[in-house]
């Protein structure tokens, strides 16, 4: 409980046990991204989470997300006709979120 309070005071998303990727990304957007980027950037991040990252990766438990899950996400996006640039931007957003989850910054 103290660790969660400390993280909240530092402005970090609180990582819950068995938290899904979708839950984490939504908290990350609201608690970390919204206050640190321009509104248009926030909207772009939010759109990628809502349209691409959430539906494809959101059901996985955050602590159990693996490289094969991400590779499958890439393949599914490209197979569905998304442009490589759109997929690349989704991966950049995911990397920023996961870096923060891992490092606690």
C-alpha positions, 0 to 999 in steps of 0.5 A, spaced: 500 500 500 505 504 501 509 503 495 502 504 491 501 511 494 509 513 493 508 511 486 501 515 485 505 521 489 510 521 483 505 521 478 506 514 476 500 509 474 499 504 479 501 497 477 496 492 480 497 485 480 494 481 474 493 488 471 491 487 463 495 491 458 489 495 456 488 497 464 495 499 464 495 503 458 489 507 459 492 509 466 498 511 463 495 515 458 491 519 463 496 519 469 502 520 465 501 522 458 495 527 458 499 532 463 506 531 459 504 532 452 500 537 447 493 535 446 494 533 439 499 528 441 495 525 447 489 524 442 494 521 437 496 516 443 489 515 445 487 513 438 492 508 437 491 505 444 483 505 443 484 502 435 490 498 435 494 496 442 488 495 446 484 490 442 490 486 440 494 486 446 489 489 451 487 482 454 494 480 456 496 480 463 501 486 463 506 482 467 506 476 462 506 480 455 512 477 451 515 478 445 511 473 441 505 477 443 508 483 440 510 480 434 503 477 433 500 484 434 505 487 428 503 481 423 496 482 425 496 489 424 500 489 417 496 483 415 489 487 416 492 493 411 495 498 416 501 502 414 508 500 416 508 507 419 501 506 423 504 500 426 511 503 427 507 509 431 503 504 435 510 500 437 513 507 439 507 508 444 507 501 447 515 502 448 514 508 452 509 505 456 512 499 457 519 503 459 515 507 464 512 500 467 519 497 467 523 503 470 518 506 474 520 513 472 
